[in-house]
Amino acid sequence: MEKNTRQNFIVIDDDRINNKLCRMTILNVEPGADVQTFFDPNAGLMHIQSNYGTHDANDVILLLDINMPTLFGWEVLEEFKKFSEVVKHHFKIFMLSSSVDPHDKEKAANSPLVSGYIEKPLTKLKVQAILYQNKIMSLN
């Protein structure tokens, strides 16, 4: 299986409207992107585990909400930690939240799994910054 050259995104957020806005914003910046959204964090985790366990899987930018009713974003990260290194290698995770709690920002900054913290709403400028940061991280 050959990797595709499209940028892949997964958005996990219990707010369906935010998921649609994220999809539209990402596609506005990166028209060829593959954007998958999950309003159920467990479904998102199952998708990740079943689709990214091989070395030839595509790399993904994961936008993860913090405050969700079934699993908090931090709990999703705890589950993500249990995945194989092969799965984890494919992901750059950004916490996407309306929370302005300094504790959430600090926790994101101190997590080795998290590449950044983004305050909602997702904007074109924020997507461009994510893509730029992802490109720089890929060069290292």
C-alpha positions as CSV (number, residue, x, y, z in Angstrom):
1,M,0.0,0.0,0.0
2,E,1.4,3.3,-1.0
3,K,1.0,6.5,1.1
4,N,-1.1,9.2,-0.6
5,T,0.3,12.7,-0.7
6,R,-2.9,14.3,0.6
7,Q,-2.8,15.8,4.1
8,N,-4.9,13.7,6.4
9,F,-6.9,15.2,9.3
10,I,-9.0,13.6,12.0
11,V,-11.2,15.8,14.2
12,I,-12.7,14.3,17.4
13,D,-15.2,16.7,19.0
14,D,-18.7,16.0,20.4
15,D,-20.0,19.2,18.7
16,R,-21.2,18.3,15.2
17,I,-21.4,21.9,14.1
18,N,-17.7,22.5,15.1
19,N,-16.8,19.3,13.2
20,K,-18.4,20.7,10.0
21,L,-16.7,24.1,10.5
22,C,-13.4,22.4,11.0
23,R,-13.9,20.4,7.8
24,M,-14.8,23.5,5.8
25,T,-11.9,25.5,7.2
26,I,-9.4,22.8,6.6
27,L,-10.6,22.2,3.0
28,N,-10.6,25.9,2.4
29,V,-6.8,26.0,3.2
30,E,-6.0,22.5,1.9
31,P,-8.6,21.6,-0.8
32,G,-7.2,18.0,-1.3
33,A,-7.1,17.1,2.3
34,D,-8.8,14.0,3.7
35,V,-10.8,15.2,6.7
36,Q,-12.6,12.6,8.9
37,T,-14.7,13.8,11.9
38,F,-15.9,11.8,14.9
39,F,-18.4,13.2,17.5
40,D,-17.9,10.0,19.5
41,P,-14.3,9.8,20.9
42,N,-14.6,6.0,21.2
43,A,-15.4,5.7,17.5
44,G,-12.5,7.9,16.7
45,L,-10.1,5.8,18.8
46,M,-11.4,2.6,17.2
47,H,-10.9,4.1,13.7
48,I,-7.3,5.1,14.6
49,Q,-6.4,1.8,16.0
50,S,-7.8,-0.2,13.1
51,N,-6.5,2.1,10.3
52,Y,-3.0,3.2,11.3
53,G,-1.3,0.1,12.6
54,T,1.0,-0.3,9.6
55,H,4.2,1.5,8.6
56,D,2.7,2.5,5.3
57,A,-0.3,4.2,6.7
58,N,-0.6,7.9,6.1
59,D,0.4,10.5,8.6
60,V,-2.4,12.4,10.3
61,I,-3.0,15.6,12.1
62,L,-5.5,14.9,15.0
63,L,-7.5,17.8,16.3
64,L,-8.9,16.7,19.7
65,D,-11.5,18.5,21.8
66,I,-10.9,18.5,25.6
67,N,-14.4,18.8,27.0
68,M,-16.6,16.0,25.8
69,P,-19.3,14.1,27.7
70,T,-18.2,10.5,27.0
71,L,-14.4,10.9,27.3
72,F,-12.4,14.0,27.9
73,G,-9.6,14.7,25.5
74,W,-7.1,13.9,28.2
75,E,-8.8,10.5,28.6
76,V,-8.6,10.0,24.8
77,L,-4.8,10.7,25.1
78,E,-4.5,8.1,27.9
79,E,-6.1,5.5,25.5
80,F,-3.9,6.7,22.7
81,K,-0.8,6.0,24.8
82,K,-1.7,2.3,24.8
83,F,-1.5,2.1,21.0
84,S,1.6,0.7,19.4
85,E,4.5,2.9,18.5
86,V,3.6,2.3,14.8
87,V,0.2,3.9,15.3
88,K,1.5,6.8,17.4
89,H,4.3,7.5,14.9
90,H,1.6,8.6,12.3
91,F,0.0,11.3,14.5
92,K,0.6,14.9,15.3
93,I,-2.0,15.8,18.0
94,F,-3.3,19.3,18.6
95,M,-5.8,20.0,21.5
96,L,-8.6,22.0,20.0
97,S,-10.7,23.6,22.7
98,S,-12.9,26.5,23.8
99,S,-11.3,26.2,27.2
100,V,-9.1,29.1,28.2
101,D,-8.1,27.3,31.4
102,P,-4.4,27.8,31.9
103,H,-4.2,24.3,33.4
104,D,-5.4,22.8,30.1
105,K,-2.8,24.8,28.2
106,E,0.0,23.8,30.6
107,K,-1.1,20.2,30.5
108,A,-1.0,20.3,26.7
109,A,2.4,21.9,26.7
110,N,3.8,19.3,29.0
111,S,2.4,16.3,27.2
112,P,4.9,14.5,24.9
113,L,1.9,13.4,22.7
114,V,0.6,16.9,22.1
115,S,2.1,19.1,19.4
116,G,0.1,22.2,20.3
117,Y,-3.0,23.8,21.8
118,I,-5.5,25.6,19.6
119,E,-8.4,27.7,20.9
120,K,-11.7,27.4,19.0
121,P,-12.8,28.4,16.5
122,L,-10.4,26.9,14.0
123,T,-9.5,29.5,11.5
124,K,-7.6,29.5,8.2
125,L,-4.6,31.1,9.9
126,K,-4.6,28.4,12.6
127,V,-4.8,25.6,9.9
128,Q,-1.9,27.3,8.0
129,A,0.1,27.4,11.3
130,I,-0.6,23.7,12.0
131,L,0.5,22.7,8.4
132,Y,3.6,24.9,8.7
133,Q,4.5,23.4,12.1
134,N,3.8,19.9,10.8
135,K,6.1,20.5,7.8
136,I,8.9,21.7,10.2
137,M,8.4,18.8,12.5
138,S,8.6,16.4,9.6
139,L,12.0,17.8,8.6
140,N,13.5,17.0,12.0
